[in-house]
Amino acid sequence: MATISTIPFAEPPYLRLPSPYYTPAHRAFQKKCRAFLWEHLISNASTWEKEGQVPDHVFRTFCQHNMLLPNLPAPLPVQWLHKLGIREILDVPVAEWDYMYTGIYCDELSRSGLAGPAASLNAGFAFGIPPIIKYGSAELQERVLPDLLTGRKRACIAITEPEAGSDVANITTTATKSDDGKYYVINGTKKWITNGIWSDYTTMAVRTGGPGAAGLSVVLVPLKGYPGVTMRKLQIGGSRTSGTTYIELDDVRVPVANLIGREGEGMRIIMTNFNHERLTIAVGVTRQARVALSSAFQYCLKREAFGKTLMDQPVVRHRLAKAGAELETMWAWLEQILYQLCHLSKEEADRQLGGITGLAKAKAGMVLSECAQCAVLLFGGAGLTQSGQGELVEAIYRDAPSARVPGGSEDVLLDLAVRQMVKIYQVQEKKLRQAKL
């Protein structure tokens, strides 16, 4: 339901307790956001996930109400939105949108506890469109953004390949210029592409130069019905509604005007785009953990074993407490990052928070695994069954690996975070030494 739950761990603390991060405007948006999402997504999410498809009309409804725009990085592209006649999102002026609104939205979007239904809607806005807004030429933006920002056409992002996932620098899909220099001729494969099967365009990482990161570029590639493009839907363990897709490209001719940024800038574009992707994933994953743990808490209050409720068993309370501490610590950290993003420039945030955001995304996956496993164990056999009172925690448990791999697999992000911390430290130490001279 759209009401605030009283079950322990079911809601982020700011909904019941004071918080320095949220204004009255943020709180008003949360109420409207929850009501909208309950009506148009959350109330049917479980049914649609079982069926493996979110109906097409849901995407159209969200776009009609500007409710996929919150997936874009903050601040929003106000000039473009005003040009398209878009001035507010549930009464919040687009010019006033900040990352605290983004955090509220991403948390509420995942309140079903299932990753798939939300992922079926938001991947293009969250990951595919932002590079066009930030790095695309004026001509490219004029050509595609009016349709993409209003949802008349759909987009996705295509980086991962069968042999190159988190190892972005070793992407092998090639983009070679035609003899007349007017086209990139693209050959290769992309795998595990969320929303690909429905997308008109994809923001794609390709190799335009030599080996390694310096040879990478980003190109906007047409998909549905485009000559040389073949797509098929993949069946994965969780997130059945996310439209995960395998894409094959056979001499696909794309105008050179579809280049995003400059040739050779692909690695930088991809890495900075990852920061927003990882943050939104972390917020949604943390809400999934919250749903799993609160479901277990509620179950333990009523389920009886050995002559008493599960909640009367000290070992059960201990397990809930351990998982709950991880959950609320994670949420507090995410609120801190969201607040910092509201007060840093994009360039400074990329520099200072890139590694931290990667670390937070990795940790959120660990927290989800802890909370989902806790819930399954406390539900017992019901937690292993895809029907009945434990079906939701069973589905969340299947989703857990999908939280720990996309956007950079867990071990890669842990290493990335420390390497970036070392880099920042070395730069700061150098500045201090120079200041003393």
Secondary structure by P-SEA (a helix, b strand, c coil): cccccccccccccccccccccccaaaaaaaaaaaaaaaaccccaaaaaaaaccccaaaaaaaaaacccccccccccaaaaaaaaccccccccccccccaaaaaaaaaaaacccccccccccccccccccccccccccaaaaaacaaaaaaccbbbbbbccccccccccccccbbbbbcccccccccccccccccccccccccbbbbbcccccccccccccccccccccbbbbbbbcccccccccbbbbbcbbbbbcccccccccaaaaaaaaaaaaaaaaaaaaaaaaaaaaaaaaaaaaaccccccccccccaaaaaaaaaaaaaaaaaaaaaaaaaaaaacccaaaaaaccaaaaaaaaaaaaaaaaaaaaaaaaaaccccccccccaaaaaaaaaaaaaaacccccaaaaaaaaaaaaaaaaaaaaaaaaaaac
